[in-house]
């Protein structure tokens, strides 16, 4: 992998372990000629790639701490520069003293994500791999962590580079046809160029589908439980969470505030929000809770509207339905089937020409709750992909959609080769932006500023 820019040449330092107390803490440095700087700590130059016991000393020779020193000379390091890790006792004061000594010896404090940024600038990682470092750190499920590791090891990048090579070949064929219009050989027909563009479009659709699934793994789904008081919202939250997270009583209006719980279904994080029952009330505290309920509904990906199956849909439920945002996904749950002697089931409905889904279940008895889990996955667009899901960010999805649109436009422009050539060029640019081949510096600043200090 070739460097894509000239990286800075100064020395950076940061505490690389999480804040707080721990058995071990790490201070990391990166930059040129670090072996001499290491001598300022422990009185001797370090050996490469060997964990060495060292006593870390301040400027007057006083002992700060003792621990291990590891030295990785350039270019065989994470950043591609000389890298030193000082592993000492994980107390906050000790770590700050070690960091202060690094700054005394000429280093400066690293910016968020600057170590990984330097790895990118030195060609050790491409942009997709660099982003996967943060994704791995932030992974909230095992499935998300596995996907991030695959991206970090270059699985996604290899697919992107293969697509880019196909687009380059296709551009070459189209440009050759434009440059030699009087030749007897039609380069495009002989090389089956149009069929190859179709193949690229098919591959892009498949990658985009996997990326959408990965976006779900990364961000999850915001699900809000709404309904009148005492319809079983808190019981449903407890059932989905697998523990008693919300207080459940027969008294209407027990839930006064928003209660959030994150669960996993098929590895997808679902951020479930239990809310105050929606009704007219004179209770000032309950009014505040109801106002917060509507705020949560505005941010929801999915609204699960609960109804007591014994009462059915009432005028109050119709009022709630009218106030729900037009674009939000809705699932109607008729709860308490155990009290109505009714079997759990899923029923497709139609209202005003729109298709809907009603689920009949019992949150308290646990009957039919799997129907809701399956419906939430369906609404999210989730389907099993095995171990090849791409842990995509929003910019990845935008770039893939753009590339697909350009490739499809190239197919439509087959009678105008100049337009086809331009569409293929724009498709290649969109693909290249995934790995950082043509990424402006201001975008890099945004991406790496979201990393934690020391990474």
N, C-alpha and C positions, 0 to 999 in steps of 0.2 A: 504494500500500500504506500503510495507516494504522499509526501507532505503536501498540504494544500495552501499553506501560507508560511510566512516567516514568523515563528513564535518569538515571544519576548525572551531576553537573555538574562533577566535578573533572577534572584533566588527568592522563592516563596516558602512560607511556613504556615502551618496550622495544626491545631489539635484535631486529630482524625477520629477520635472516639467520641461517643455521645456524652453530653454534659451530665454531671453527677459523679457519684463515687462508684468505683469499680475495682476489681482486683488488678487490672492492667489498664494503663492509658497509653496512647500513642501520639507522638508528635511527628508529623511528616514534613520533609523538606524536598524541594525539587528545584533544580537549576544547574548551572555549570560549575565545575571544579569544587565539588562538595567534600572531597577527601580532606582538603586543607581546613575546611570549616569544622569537620568532625574532630580534627586534632584539637580545636579550641575547646571541645567538650571533655575529651578523655585523654588528651596528652599524646595521642599517637594516631597515625593515619589508619583507617580501617581496611580490612581485607574484603575483597569483593564477594558478595553473595555468601557470607558466612555470619551466622549469628554469634556475636561476640559479647561477652560480659564486659560492662564498662561502668565506670563511676563518672557521672555527669557533674561537672564543676562549673561554678560561676566565674566571673571575671577575676576575682581575687583568689581563686583556687579553692574556695569553700565548696563542700559537698552539697549538691542539690538533691541527688537521688542516685540510685544504682539500678541497673537493669541490663537490657540487651540493646545493641546497636546493629542495625542491618544496613549495608551499603550496596546499592545496585548501580553500577556505572552505566552511563549512556553507551549505546542506545538500547541496552537490554533491561528496560524498566517499564513501569506502567506509563509514564509520561514521555518516554524516549529521551529524557534528560537524566543526569545523575539524580538519584533519589536516595534519601536517608530516612530511616524510621528509628525513632528513639522510643523504646518500650520501657516504661517505668511503672511505678505504682500509680493506680488510677484515682488519686485524690485530686480535686479541682485545683487546690493551691499548688501542688507539685507540678501539675500540667502547665499552669500559668507561669510558674518560675522557669520551666524548661523552654516554653515558648518565648518568654522575655529574653532568655539567653540567646536564642536563635536570632532574635531581632538585633541584639547587641552585636552579634557577629556579622551583621550585614544583610540578613534576610528581611523581607517585608511580609506583612500579613496577607495571606492568600484571600482572594475574593471567592464568593460562592461558586463552586463548580470549576475553579480554575485548574485544578490538577487534571480533571478529565478533559477540559478544554485544551490544555497543552498536549495531552495524548492525541486528541483529534488533530491539532495543528501540526504535530510531528508525524502524522500518518500511522499512529499505532492503532487507532480506531477510526471508523467512519462515523458519520453523524448518527445513523440509526443505532449503531453499537453504543455510542456515547450516551444517547438518551436511555438506552436499556439499563445502564448502570443505575440511574435514578429510579427507573421503574422497578428494578430488583430490590432496591432499598425500601421503596414505598409499597411493595406488593402486600396486599391485604389477604390474599388467599394462596394456597399452595399451587393452584393452577396458574395464577398470575405470575408467581415466582418462577415456575418452570418455563413459562413462555418468555419471560424476561431473560432467563439464562440462555435460551436458544437464540434470541436476538443478539445477546452479548457475544456469543461465540461465532456470530456471522451468518447464521442460517437465513435470516431475512435479507441481509445484504447480498448474499450470493444469488438469491432469486431476482433481486432488483438489478444486479449487474448483468445477469443473463438476459433479462428483458431489454436492458439498455443495448446490449450487443446485437440483439435481433433488430431493434429499431435502427441502429447504425447501418446494419447490412441493408435494410429496406431503403433507407435514405440514399445509400450508395447506388442502389439499382435505379431508383427514380431519378436521381441526379444524372446518372449515365444516360438514361433515355432522353432527358432534356438536353444534354450536351451534344448528343449524336442523333438528332431526329431523322437523319436521312439514311441511317444504317439499315441493312436488310433484316438484321436480327432485332426482334422486339425483346429487349432485356426483361421486361416485366412479365410477359407471358411465358417466356422460356424458363425463367427462374421461379415461376408460380408465386409471384409477389403478392397478388391479391389473396391467395389462399393463406400465405404466411401472415398477412396482416390480420386475417380472421383468427388465426391461431393466437396471435398476440392479444387480440381483444378478448378471446376466451380465457386466456391465462390471467389477464388483468381482472376480469370479472371474478375469477376464482380467488385471487389474492385479496381483492376488495371484500369479498364475502368473509374470508378468514380474518381480515383486519377489523371488520365490524364486530365479529365475535370477540376479538381481542380487546376492542374498545369497551365492550360490556364487562369483560374480566377486569379491566383497569379501573373503570369508573363506577360500575354497578348501576343499579336502577333505584330511583327514589319513589317509593310506594307510600301513599298516604291513605290511612283508614278513616273514612268519614261516615256519618250517619246520625240519626237521632240518638238521644241518650238511651242507654240500657239495651242496645241492640247487639252487644257482644263484641265491640271493637277491642277492648282490653283483653278479653278472653282469647280472641284470635291472635293478638300480638303475643300473648303468653304461649299459645300453642305453636306458633311459627318459631318463636325463640327457643322453645324447649325448656323454659323455666318461668317462674312467676316473676315477671318483670313489672307488671302493672297491677295495681290494686283492683280487685273485682268484687263488687257488692251488688245487691239488688236495688240500691238507692240510685235513682237517676241523677246524673251530674257528678258522679264520683270523680271522673277524670276532669281536672280543671286546667291542666297545662299539657303542653306537647311532650311526648315521651318517645325517644328514638331508640331503635335497636337494629343492629346490622346482623343479618344472617346470611348463610350461603346455600344456594341451590345449584347443583351441578357446577360448583366452583364460582358461580356468579354472586358477587356481593349485592344483596338487596337491603337497602336502607329503609326499614319499615318505620313509619311514624304513626303513633296512636294519638288521636286528637280529642278535644272536648266535644261532647255531643252537641249537635246543632239544633237549637230551639230558641224561641223567644224567652227571655228571662229578665228579671229585675235585679238579680244577684250581680253586683259589680265585679266580683272576682271571676265568676263564670263568664261574664261578658268579655273580659280580657282573654280568657282561654278560647272563646269562640272566635274572637278577632284573630288570634294566632293560628287557629285552625285554617281560616281562609288564606292567611299568608302562606301556610305550608301548601295548600292546594295550588296556589299560583306557581309554586316551584316544582310541582310533582311531575314525574314521568307517567305514573299510573295512579288513578284514583280507584280505590276499592270501596264501593258504597255498600254499607251493610244495612239490611232490612230484617226485621223480625218476621219470619215466615208466617207466623200465626196472624199477624195484622195485615201482611201484604203491603203493596205500595200504597201509601196514603198521600193526601194532599201535601203534607209536610215534606214527604220524600220528593214529590214533584217540584216543590219550591227549591229544594236543594239541587235537584238535577238541572233546573233552569240556570242556576248561578254558577255551575261548574264551567271552567274555561272550555271554549269550543274545541280546541285542538288536543286536549289531554285524553289519553286512553282511559276508558272506564270499564270496570268489571262490577256487576251487581251480584252481591252475595246475599242469598236468603238464608239467614242463620237460624239455629235452634230447631233443625229438622227432627232432632230426637224428642222434642216436646210436641211435635205435630204428627208423629208417626208417619214420617215420609222418608223415603230412601234418598241418599245423596245422588245427585246427577248434575250433568252439564247440559244446558239448554241454549240453543242458538235462537235469538229473537230478532225481530225487525220492528223499528219504530221510525216513522217519517222517512222511510226508504233507506235507513241506515241499519247495518247489521250490528248486533250486539250479542253479548254472552251473559247468561245468568247461571250462577252456581248455587246449588242447594247443598248445605252442609251443616255440621254442628261443630263449632269451635270448642265448646266445653267438652264434648264427648270425643272429639278428634275424628269424627266421621266426615269423609269427603274432603278433608283439608288438602290431600294430595291433588285433588282436582284444581285447587287454587294455585298450588305450586306449579303445576304443569301449565296453567293458563298464564301465569306471570312470565314463564319462560317463553311461551308462544308470543305474547305481546312484545317481549323484548327482542324477538327475532332470533332467539338462541336455537342452535341445533348442534349436535355433536360433531366435532372435527378431529377427534383424536388428540394427538400431541402436536399438531402443526398450526395451532392458532397463533396469530400475530398480535402481540400486545401493542396495539396501535394507539397513537395520539391523534388528536383532531387534525393536526397538520398533515399526518400521513394519509388520513381518509380524504382530505381535500386534494392532495397531490394525486392520489390514485384515481379519484373521480375525474380530475382534470385530464390525466393521461388517457383514461378510457374514452372520455368524450372526444379527445383529439384523434385517437385512433379510429373511432367510429366515423368522425368527420372525414378522415383520410379515405376511408372506404367509399363514402358517398361522393368524394371528389375524384373518382377514378378517371373521369373524362377530362379533368383539368389538372394536369400533372403538376403545374406550379403550385396550385392550392394543396394538392396531396403532399408535396415535398414540405410545404410550410407547416401543415398539420402534424406531420411526422416529427419535424424539428421541435415543435412545441410539446409534443408528447414526450420526447426524449428529455427536454428540459424539466418537465414535471417529474419524471422518474428520477432524474439526477438529483433533484432537490431532496429526495428521501435520504440519500447517503451523504449529501453535502458537497457534491461536485460543483454546483453553482449556487452557493448559499451566501447571501450578503452578510456582512459583518454584524449589522444591526440585529438580524435574526439570531445569529450565534449568541449575541449578548443576552437576548431574551431567554433562549434555551438554557444557557449555562448559569444564569443568575438564579434559577430555580433549584439548583443543587444546594446541598448542605455544605457548610464550611469544612474544608479538609477533604473534600471529594471532588 
